[in-house]
Amino acid sequence: MTLKEEYQASLKSMDTEEWFDLHFHRPLGFLWAKFFAKLGVSPNAITIASIFMGVFGGILLYFGQPDLAWLNWLGMLLITWADTFDSADGQLARLTQQYSRMGRILDGVSGDFWFAAITFALVFRELDFGDSLLGEYFYNNEWQIWTLAVLSGVSHALQAAIADYYRQFHLFFLKGEQGSELDSAAKLSEQYHQLEWGANFWSKMPLFFYRAYTANQERMTPHMQRLRSALIKRYGENGVPTMEFRSYFRQLSLPLMKYTNILTFNTRIIVCFIMVLINMPWLYFAFEVVILNILLIYMILRHEGICKKALKHLEQQ
């Protein structure tokens, strides 16, 4: 296998890759993956390293003094570096076939740790140093910046969860069960109840949270769940349909993939960095609460319509 072919094998799919990732994070992630493969480092170890780097980088966004602006730049560098590690763990797992549910869970929560650190750093930055527009207002109305930050955090978690779910569903139709990390809350519950807390604590605890995470994704996508149930009823336990139907659904879903990318990492972190540099961090929270939630609602409506249309197509076959 040539280096180019190896790099392409490290990607999930061209359907779900973002332009910036393809031209920046994925090439760097591939180099890191090759480097760590030679050292025998596991994908999970890379993910854990990315968590520490991203959290430390997020903390450095707190410093609002002009003479300490270099710490903000260092923080942005560390967050970007952490994201190349976040690419590397998945690419290494695909190259070496080191897949695990723990890896999936760790990869999913790593960004949550980064943005939790970023959120607290930006709130305390507003309260301690103010900003170029509403600093005094938030200083006198502390509860409002905290409310905005909490709404931002809740919105972020929901947006990322739904975007990830739509991408995994798309990959399911593109590559089948082996090419997707699409899970079922019912199957996760079966596995959860088979484990004993005393003997399997470190396996059962993450499964407890991951099961709840998946169940919430399913509650938000009723028409998708009807489509999945119909596919399982017709095609068996895993519900992998014929190539004709997979191609049909892929064409419906593909235009939405660019929106799922907006709701994941690059767009929101670029906006965050810009707001830090112009010293108006509260605008980052407003961006998540207003702009990205509007996009989320649009995506849910569109994707549920796609699933409803696909179900009708399946029933007519």
C-alpha positions as CSV (number, residue, x, y, z in Angstrom):
1,M,0.0,0.0,0.0
2,T,1.4,3.4,-1.0
3,L,1.6,6.3,1.5
4,K,-1.3,8.0,-0.3
5,E,-3.5,4.9,-0.2
6,E,-2.6,4.5,3.5
7,Y,-3.6,8.1,4.2
8,Q,-6.9,7.6,2.4
9,A,-7.5,4.4,4.4
10,S,-7.1,6.4,7.6
11,L,-10.1,8.7,6.7
12,K,-13.7,7.9,7.5
13,S,-15.1,8.9,4.2
14,M,-14.9,11.8,1.7
15,D,-18.6,12.3,2.2
16,T,-18.2,13.4,5.8
17,E,-14.8,15.1,5.8
18,E,-14.6,18.9,6.1
19,W,-12.4,20.9,3.7
20,F,-10.3,22.4,6.5
21,D,-9.9,18.9,8.1
22,L,-8.8,17.4,4.8
23,H,-6.2,20.1,4.2
24,F,-5.0,20.6,7.8
25,H,-6.0,18.3,10.6
26,R,-6.1,15.0,8.7
27,P,-2.7,15.3,7.1
28,L,-1.1,16.3,10.4
29,G,-3.1,13.6,12.2
30,F,-1.9,11.0,9.7
31,L,1.7,12.0,10.4
32,W,1.1,11.7,14.2
33,A,-0.6,8.3,13.7
34,K,2.4,7.0,11.8
35,F,4.7,8.3,14.4
36,F,2.7,6.8,17.3
37,A,2.3,3.5,15.5
38,K,6.1,3.1,15.4
39,L,6.2,3.8,19.2
40,G,3.4,1.4,19.9
41,V,1.2,4.1,21.4
42,S,-2.5,3.2,21.5
43,P,-5.3,5.4,20.1
44,N,-6.8,5.8,23.6
45,A,-3.5,7.1,24.9
46,I,-3.5,9.8,22.2
47,T,-7.1,10.8,23.0
48,I,-6.2,11.2,26.7
49,A,-3.2,13.3,25.8
50,S,-5.4,15.5,23.6
51,I,-7.8,16.0,26.5
52,F,-5.0,17.4,28.7
53,M,-3.7,19.6,25.9
54,G,-7.1,21.0,25.0
55,V,-8.1,21.7,28.6
56,F,-4.9,23.5,29.3
57,G,-5.3,25.5,26.1
58,G,-8.8,26.4,27.0
59,I,-7.7,27.7,30.4
60,L,-5.1,30.0,28.8
61,L,-8.0,31.8,27.0
62,Y,-8.9,33.3,30.4
63,F,-6.1,35.9,30.4
64,G,-7.6,39.2,29.1
65,Q,-4.7,41.5,30.0
66,P,-3.1,43.0,26.8
67,D,0.4,42.2,28.1
68,L,-0.6,38.6,28.4
69,A,-2.2,38.2,25.0
70,W,0.6,35.8,24.1
71,L,-1.0,33.3,26.5
72,N,-4.2,33.4,24.4
73,W,-2.1,32.6,21.3
74,L,-0.5,29.7,23.2
75,G,-3.9,28.5,24.2
76,M,-5.2,28.5,20.7
77,L,-2.1,26.7,19.5
78,L,-2.6,24.0,22.1
79,I,-6.2,23.6,21.2
80,T,-5.3,23.2,17.6
81,W,-2.6,20.8,18.4
82,A,-5.0,18.8,20.5
83,D,-7.4,18.6,17.6
84,T,-4.6,17.1,15.4
85,F,-4.2,14.5,18.1
86,D,-8.0,14.0,18.0
87,S,-7.7,13.2,14.3
88,A,-4.7,11.0,14.9
89,D,-6.4,8.7,17.4
90,G,-9.2,7.8,14.9
91,Q,-6.7,7.5,12.0
92,L,-4.4,5.2,14.0
93,A,-7.4,3.1,15.0
94,R,-8.5,2.7,11.4
95,L,-4.9,1.9,10.2
96,T,-4.2,-0.6,13.0
97,Q,-7.8,-2.0,13.5
98,Q,-7.7,-1.0,17.1
99,Y,-11.4,-0.3,17.6
100,S,-13.0,-0.2,21.0
101,R,-16.2,1.2,22.5
102,M,-14.0,2.9,25.1
103,G,-12.1,4.6,22.3
104,R,-15.4,5.8,20.8
105,I,-16.5,7.2,24.2
106,L,-13.2,8.8,24.9
107,D,-13.1,10.4,21.5
108,G,-16.6,11.7,21.9
109,V,-16.0,13.3,25.3
110,S,-12.6,14.7,24.6
111,G,-14.0,17.8,22.9
112,D,-16.5,18.2,25.8
113,F,-13.6,18.6,28.2
114,W,-12.0,21.2,26.0
115,F,-15.1,23.3,25.6
116,A,-15.9,23.0,29.3
117,A,-12.5,24.5,30.1
118,I,-13.0,27.2,27.4
119,T,-16.5,28.1,28.7
120,F,-15.3,28.6,32.3
121,A,-12.2,30.5,31.1
122,L,-14.3,32.9,29.0
123,V,-16.9,33.5,31.8
124,F,-14.2,34.4,34.3
125,R,-12.4,36.4,31.7
126,E,-15.6,38.5,31.2
127,L,-16.1,38.9,35.0
128,D,-12.4,39.7,35.9
129,F,-11.3,41.7,32.9
130,G,-14.4,42.8,31.0
131,D,-14.5,43.2,27.2
132,S,-14.5,45.9,24.7
133,L,-18.3,46.3,24.6
134,L,-20.3,44.8,27.5
135,G,-17.7,44.2,30.2
136,E,-19.1,46.6,32.7
137,Y,-22.7,45.3,32.1
138,F,-21.7,41.7,32.8
139,Y,-19.7,42.8,35.8
140,N,-22.9,44.3,37.3
141,N,-25.1,41.4,36.1
142,E,-23.0,38.3,36.7
143,W,-26.0,35.9,36.5
144,Q,-26.6,36.9,32.9
145,I,-23.2,35.8,31.6
146,W,-23.5,32.5,33.6
147,T,-27.0,31.9,32.1
148,L,-25.6,32.6,28.6
149,A,-22.7,30.2,29.2
150,V,-25.0,27.4,30.5
151,L,-27.3,27.8,27.5
152,S,-24.3,27.7,25.3
153,G,-23.0,24.5,26.9
154,V,-26.3,22.8,26.7
155,S,-26.7,23.9,23.1
156,H,-23.2,22.7,22.2
157,A,-23.8,19.2,23.7
158,L,-27.1,18.8,21.8
159,Q,-25.7,20.1,18.5
160,A,-22.6,17.9,18.6
161,A,-24.6,14.8,19.6
162,I,-27.1,15.2,16.7
163,A,-24.4,16.1,14.2
164,D,-22.4,13.0,15.2
165,Y,-25.5,10.8,14.9
166,Y,-26.4,12.1,11.5
167,R,-22.9,11.5,10.3
168,Q,-22.8,7.9,11.7
169,F,-26.2,7.2,10.0
170,H,-24.8,8.5,6.7
171,L,-21.7,6.3,7.1
172,F,-24.0,3.3,7.8
173,F,-25.6,3.7,4.4
174,L,-22.3,4.5,2.7
175,K,-20.2,1.7,4.2
176,G,-22.5,-0.6,6.0
177,E,-22.3,-1.7,9.7
178,Q,-18.5,-2.0,9.6
179,G,-17.9,1.5,8.4
180,S,-20.1,3.2,11.0
181,E,-20.2,3.6,14.8
182,L,-24.0,3.7,14.9
183,D,-25.2,2.3,18.1
184,S,-28.6,1.3,19.6
185,A,-29.7,2.2,23.1
186,A,-31.5,-1.1,23.3
187,K,-28.4,-3.1,22.6
188,L,-26.3,-1.0,24.9
189,S,-28.9,-1.6,27.7
190,E,-28.5,-5.3,27.2
191,Q,-24.8,-5.1,27.5
192,Y,-25.1,-2.7,30.5
193,H,-27.3,-5.1,32.4
194,Q,-25.0,-8.1,31.7
195,L,-22.2,-6.3,33.6
196,E,-21.8,-6.4,37.4
197,W,-20.8,-3.1,39.1
198,G,-18.3,-4.9,41.4
199,A,-16.5,-6.9,38.8
200,N,-16.9,-4.6,35.8
201,F,-17.0,-1.1,37.3
202,W,-14.6,0.6,34.7
203,S,-16.6,-1.0,31.8
204,K,-20.0,-0.4,33.2
205,M,-19.6,3.3,34.3
206,P,-18.8,4.7,30.8
207,L,-21.5,2.4,29.3
208,F,-24.0,4.0,31.7
209,F,-23.3,7.5,30.3
210,Y,-22.9,6.3,26.7
211,R,-26.3,4.5,26.9
212,A,-28.0,7.7,28.1
213,Y,-26.2,9.7,25.3
214,T,-27.4,7.3,22.6
215,A,-30.9,7.2,24.0
216,N,-31.1,11.0,23.9
217,Q,-30.0,10.9,20.2
218,E,-32.8,8.4,19.5
219,R,-35.4,10.6,21.2
220,M,-34.5,13.5,19.0
221,T,-34.9,11.5,15.8
222,P,-38.3,9.7,15.8
223,H,-38.5,9.3,12.0
224,M,-35.0,8.0,11.8
225,Q,-35.9,5.4,14.5
226,R,-38.9,4.3,12.5
227,L,-36.7,3.9,9.4
228,R,-34.1,1.9,11.4
229,S,-36.9,-0.4,12.8
230,A,-38.3,-1.0,9.3
231,L,-34.8,-1.8,8.0
232,I,-34.2,-4.3,10.8
233,K,-37.6,-5.9,10.2
234,R,-36.8,-6.4,6.5
235,Y,-33.1,-7.0,6.5
236,G,-32.3,-8.7,9.8
237,E,-30.7,-7.7,13.1
238,N,-28.3,-5.2,11.8
239,G,-30.7,-3.7,9.3
240,V,-28.1,-3.3,6.4
241,P,-30.2,-2.7,3.3
242,T,-29.5,-3.4,-0.3
243,M,-26.9,-1.3,-2.2
244,E,-29.8,0.3,-4.2
245,F,-31.5,1.6,-1.1
246,R,-28.1,2.6,0.5
247,S,-27.3,4.6,-2.6
248,Y,-30.8,6.2,-2.5
249,F,-30.5,7.3,1.1
250,R,-26.9,8.5,0.6
251,Q,-28.0,10.9,-2.1
252,L,-30.7,12.3,0.1
253,S,-28.3,12.7,3.1
254,L,-25.2,13.9,1.4
255,P,-26.3,17.6,1.1
256,L,-26.7,17.8,4.9
257,M,-23.2,16.6,5.7
258,K,-21.8,20.1,5.2
259,Y,-24.1,21.3,8.0
260,T,-23.1,18.6,10.4
261,N,-19.5,19.7,10.0
262,I,-20.5,23.3,10.9
263,L,-22.0,21.9,14.1
264,T,-18.9,19.9,15.2
265,F,-15.6,21.6,15.8
266,N,-13.9,23.8,13.2
267,T,-16.5,26.6,12.7
268,R,-17.3,27.0,16.4
269,I,-13.6,27.1,17.5
270,I,-12.7,29.6,14.7
271,V,-15.5,31.8,16.0
272,C,-14.3,31.3,19.5
273,F,-10.7,32.3,18.6
274,I,-12.0,35.4,16.8
275,M,-14.1,36.5,19.7
276,V,-11.1,36.1,22.1
277,L,-8.8,38.1,19.8
278,I,-11.3,41.0,19.5
279,N,-12.0,40.7,23.3
280,M,-15.7,40.0,23.1
281,P,-15.9,36.3,24.3
282,W,-19.6,36.6,25.2
283,L,-20.4,36.7,21.4
284,Y,-19.1,33.2,21.1
285,F,-21.8,32.0,23.6
286,A,-24.4,34.0,21.6
287,F,-23.2,32.4,18.4
288,E,-23.8,28.9,19.8
289,V,-27.1,29.8,21.4
290,V,-28.6,31.6,18.4
291,I,-26.9,30.9,15.1
292,L,-26.0,27.2,15.7
293,N,-29.3,26.4,17.2
294,I,-31.1,27.8,14.2
295,L,-29.0,25.5,12.1
296,L,-29.7,22.6,14.4
297,I,-33.4,23.1,14.1
298,Y,-33.1,23.3,10.3
299,M,-31.1,20.1,10.2
300,I,-33.5,18.2,12.4
301,L,-36.4,19.2,10.2
302,R,-34.6,18.3,7.0
303,H,-33.2,15.0,8.2
304,E,-36.5,13.8,9.7
305,G,-38.1,14.7,6.3
306,I,-35.4,12.6,4.5
307,C,-36.0,9.6,6.8
308,K,-39.8,9.9,6.3
309,K,-39.3,10.0,2.5
310,A,-36.8,7.0,2.7
311,L,-39.3,5.0,4.8
312,K,-42.0,5.6,2.2
313,H,-39.6,4.5,-0.6
314,L,-38.7,1.4,1.4
315,E,-42.4,0.4,1.9
316,Q,-43.0,0.7,-1.8
317,Q,-40.3,-1.7,-2.8
